């Protein structure tokens, strides 16, 4: 079964506007991404007031929708996480660079290995993804504006 695309992500994001949401943007074959996602899921498991949404994207050799489907099986949450494959052209992850203020829009560069927290009531219109209330990264390089992903950061997201 193929994972839905970013249009479905936007629809599901808006359908869950009554709770906090965490949108993770990760590669299915990146060890650092998978470690960050594991940390996130351990912290939010059974946090019924947080809806996890995972956008898998092709950043590394071997990344594919099939690899994303396989990686998605490793991440279960309660409530269940929803998983998506970002289609060709990276319509979300390239736009996130500007939204997160880590660089200008560039159709050849994506924001990835990032984790975005949205509060209740935030809606995603027809354009760019909305700015998150908080965000973290698990990249090797520090990114201005976000926090390095850690158990403490995610615990704060769950507790608030």
C-alpha positions, 0 to 999 in steps of 0.5 A: 500500500502506498503512503499518501502524499503531502496533500493528504498530510495537509488535510489530516493536519487540519482535521486534527486541529483540536489537538497538538500535532508534531510533524516530523520530516525525515529520511527513511534510510537516515540513521540520525533521522530514525534515532530522532524519530525513535526518541520522539515516539518514546516520549509521546507514546500514549500522549493522547493530546498529541497527534504524530504525523511523519513526512518521509522524503527522499534525501539519500540514496536508497530513499523511496516510498517503499523504504518509507513504508518499511521504516514507518512500520517501526514507529507505532504510537498511541494514538497511531501516527500517520505517515506520508511520502513527500512527492517529487518536487518536495512541496513541503520540505523545501518551503519549510526552509523559509518557514523555519528561517534556516534559509531562503526557498530553494527548490533543490534544498529541503529542511529535513530531520526536523520536528515541528510542534503545532498547538491546537487551532493552527490550520494549514492553508493552501500555501506554505506550511504554517510556522510551528509553535516550536521546533527541534532538529536532529541534524549534525549541524546546529540550525538557528531558531530551533532546539536540538532534539532531546528527551527534555525538549519532547517532554516539555512538548508533551507536558505543556 
